[in-house]
Structure formats: structure tokens, C-alpha cells
Amino acid sequence: MKVNYFFFIATIFCTTQVVAKDVEAIFSERNRTQQVLDIEAALARAQGELGIIPVWAADEISAKARSENVPADEYQNEYEKVRHRMVALLNVWQRSLDNGAEQYMHYGATTVDIYDTLLVLQLKSATDALLELMRENELLMIDLAKEHADTLMIGRTLGQHALPITFGKKVSTWLGENRRNIERLQQVRGSLQQSAILKGAVGSYLGLGSEGMALENAFSMELGLSDNPYVSDWHPSRDVFAHYAYVVAMISRSYGRIGQEIFLLQSTDIGEIEEVRRKTAVGSSTMPHKKNPSKSEALIHYSRTIPRLAEVIGDDMVNFYERDNTSRPNRVIEEISIDTANMLITARALLKNLQVNADMMKANVMKTNGLVMSQRLVFTLAPHMGKTSANDLIHQLAVQSIEQQVNLENLVLANDDIMSLLTAEQIRQVFTPESYTGLAKQQTMAVIDYCLQQRVNDAKFVD
């Protein structure tokens, strides 16, 4: 029997995907039509203010800039005739205009002026939605880091037990990375604010008159964007859109790391974390005991697919002359935005329902018979016998501990050379991992404080 692979994959991930309705709505056909009309109305108002077209015509165009004046069936019929989306929309829309105002619609603009500006407005709205989700996740990470600032766990390097840390410190690295990504996305938002485009057919303001630059400024302001749009920007310059794509790709990698950490830490062999699931949730059709890490698995999946979409958008930076249609990745920009929102919503649900097993974390610290305290022992002995000698001695004892499966502390207590330098109480203190986590708690609280301070500054980016 032939298996539909794509249906199979979609079925797996539909259990973890939450549709980001708000972001999806930004790119809907109905919203797209209304925004195009809003852009045309902004153009007319700006031209009316500068005396380029009559004010009465600008008023009529603005008043009739409603999507119901472009019925979907009429638009489709017109498109079948002219095979041009902008012309089809204008032809249908102008039927609603009175007093000859249609003579002044789309005056001097070209199609890509309108649709590139549409994309800027869509991405600005999507960016605001993504920032809001990231800031929500930031609060969840802050709470998690603060709650577990003292929760002991083992730090792992190259997959091996290394030294004790706290779970709060681990979460603080997620938190710090998320905050830096918020700042990166805010930079993208700033670029989008300056990216309204109104430059005519080849980007030199031909058809827009001698006031073309002033008109573009007024047009941008009418749309709630900057009063100082990029003068050099034109359709072949796709760096702002690529910047957006590469930043959300980086965000997906950051959340993929979070997902991978949680995925690994909740494996049966480690058992330090668990995704809380409904008691009725089923993990396998054939193994009743399974509790699968579906949300962390989904984050890993997004971290692999979103960067691939970003590559397509980045490819659009290389196009021909003043403009061409060899790439046109608008659908990919829509997809990457919706997928990123879905990823952040999935992460929110995961962080909200994360069960931390502090007892298992501590048990895992002790799993290697005290070997993870060897560094502390070296630095305790170093003032008495030198660091190199101390390191050589403890290395020998560590090898013995591993080969004989004996607790390192017991070997130390039985070693005459060491006991001639340290007391049994000092040895006991050395092998107390709770008191050997370095500045983990201070680091955690410093990251939390920084993020809380920066949230105050976020207000200027979130309207």
C-alpha cells in the first residue's frame, strides 16, 4: 500500500501545532485586500495634502477604500481578463468611485510600491505579535529561573557529568538568549518602520513629480510608519525582509535548543524534567506506558524547518536590475511568520506546564560516586601541595573510583597523604555539592534583573 508521507508527518505534528490565528489573519486574503486599499487611500491623502491631486478626489478615494467595494467574485472575473492583480483590483474598485475620482487613484505609483509596502505593514504587525509572544515566554522563564535559582543539578559538558550547577542557571541562559532575540527583532521592527516604498516604476520617483521624496515621507506617515523612509530603498533591495527572516530563524534555533534540552532531560534515563500532559493523553498506539515529549519535539522540528524557509527569503536578495519576479517569496514570508508564532505558542504551553524533579536532579549529581567534586578537591589541596601535584593525585584516585566502583570520598578519607593535610570535616565539606555551584545563583538573578529592566524599554516598540 502506498503511504502518503506528507499526510503522515502532518498527522504527527497536528498534535502539537497550535494555529496562530492572529498572525494567520494578518496574511489573509480579506485583510490583504483591505490593506491594499488602505495604502492607496494613504497615497491619495498624501497627494491631496501636497496639491498633487484634488483634495475632493483624495477624500472620495479614502471614503471608498473598503474591501466590500472589491467583491471577490468580481475581482476574480476581472483578474481572469487582465491577468494582473493590481490592475484587476483597481478596475473593480473604481466602479464605486464617483465624480471622476478614479482618474486620480494609484496616481504615479507602480504595483510594487503598493505590494512591497503591504508586505512591510504585514511584517510590522507580525513582528509585534511575535514580540508579544516572546515577552510572554520571557515572564515564564523568569518565574522558572527564580523558582529554581537554588535547585541543584549536574552540569554536563560533551554529554558527560562535569560540575554542579543549578536549574535556574540553565534556564537563565534560555532567558538571556530570548532577550537578545527580542532586541534583534526590535531592530528589525525599526527597519520596517523606515521601509515604506513609493518610488515609481524604476525607483527614481518618475511619475510622482518633483515632490516625490516629500510625497513618500507623507505617504509613510499616513500609514503610521516613519517620516524618514529609506531614500535608497527600492524593490531589488530585499535586505530588510531577509533580516526579518534570518532573525526569526535565529529565534527558532534558540527555542530548538530549549526544546532539545527539555527533550533530553526528560528521557527515562535522566528523568529530571517532564512535560505535564493530560492523564487521558496517549503516547503510543502499541505501548501503553509511553509519555512522549511532544512539545519539546515540536520545538526541535521548528528549529529545523524555519531556517530552511529563511534561506528562500534570503535568496530573494539576488535579483535582476531594477526589479524582477524570479523569486517573489511572499508566501514563504507568510509561512515563516505563522510557523514562528506557532513555535512560540508551543513553547509557552511547554514552559507553563514543566514539571521539575528536583530529587532526581540531586540524585543524578551523586550518580558518579563523588567524581564531580574532584575539581573542588584539587583546589582545596592546591595550597598545601601545589595544583599540579594535587591534580595528578586526584586523577589517580578518580581512575581507581571508576575502575573499582568506589565512592571517591571514601578513597580520599583512606588516603594518608590527603588526611595529613585535611580534616574529615573539610573532606565532608568538599563533597557537599550544594555549596559548590559557583556564582550560579548570582548569575541567574543578574539575568532576571537585566530582563526586567529591559522590559521597561520595550514599551516604545510595542504600540
Secondary structure, 3 states (H helix, E strand, C coil): CCCCHHHHHHHHHCCCCCCCHHHHHHCCHHHHHHHHHHHHHHHHHHHHHCCCCCHHHHHHHHHCCCHHHCCHHHHHHHHHHHCCHHHHHHHHHHHHCCCCHHHHCCCCCCHHHHHHHHHHHHHHHHHHHHHHHHHHHHHHHHHHHHHCCCCEEEEEECCEEEEEEEHHHHHHHHHHHHHHHHHHHHHHHHHHHCCCCCCCCCCCCCCCCCCHHHHHHHHHHHCCCCCCCCCCCCCCCCHHHHHHHHHHHHHHHHHHHHHHHHHHHCCCCCCCEEECCCCCCCCCCCCCCCCCCHHHHHHHHHHHHHHHHHHHHHHCCCCCCCCCCCCCCHHHHHHHHHHHHHHHHHHHHHHHCEEECHHHHHHHHHHHCCHHHHHHHHHHHHHHHCHHHHHHHHHHHHHHHHHHCCCHHHHHHCCHHHHCCCCHHHHHHHCCHHHCCCCHHHHHHHHHHHHHHHHHHHHHCCC
